[in-house]
Amino acid sequence: MTLAERRNQKELDKRRQGAAIPYALPGELQALSQEDLPAQVASVVEKAPERAVRERDNASDALWEPSVEELGEYKQLFLGLVGDSEALLGTQAGKEVLERSGLPLTELAAIWYLADVDGDGQLALCEFACAMHLTARRRAGSSLPEELPSPLTRLVAGAVDFPEVASPLPQGEDDSRWAIDPDLLNQYRQIFDSIERRHADSLSAVEAQEVLQRSKLSAFELEAIWQLSDVDQESE
């Protein structure tokens, strides 16, 4: 008979003899439970805090592990910004990208500090992906870590492979599907005219963001669209 069965049986015998069911375990039964506690159960109890820490760390790792799809989006955005996966993204360009997330400047500074592991003021592809992932998770409600979680440590160390991403418009592909007919162009003009904006002839990045987000596309797709559309790089 197991410990629990023995204890339950003793309480059941007492109840059958007319004793009221106690609100708390009597001292006699507590002593019995301590005397008969198997060594392996005691070992499990002793290791419980260690196990809880390990489970917490594993859950944290899962939160910060970028998916293959996310890595592809980060790479596509990086290529749209600098054109080459081996190039570096400068401080100003990186600042402009991060600020479009809408996060406070103090948090963006912390994200840059965590991602720019070599401290050169520029972001390589792996560092840029780290910054984007921290930004995405923070926007989703997660707290920023004080140091990089292990999945992001591997990422910035170059130990994570990025997927191949397709060119936005492969060479030789018919681009006639991107032609805008007059009726559709007129609809776009009407939408533009209906937006409250600071400047009569342009939208700021923040104003455009509010409109583009209605499409329900991912933040990284919207960022790529903005980069393609803002041909003069004036952020308007």
Summary of the structure (lengths in Angstrom):
residues: 236
radius of gyration: 29.2
end to end distance: 76.9
largest distance: 92.8
contacts: 547
relative contact order: 0.09
helix: 61%
strand: 2%
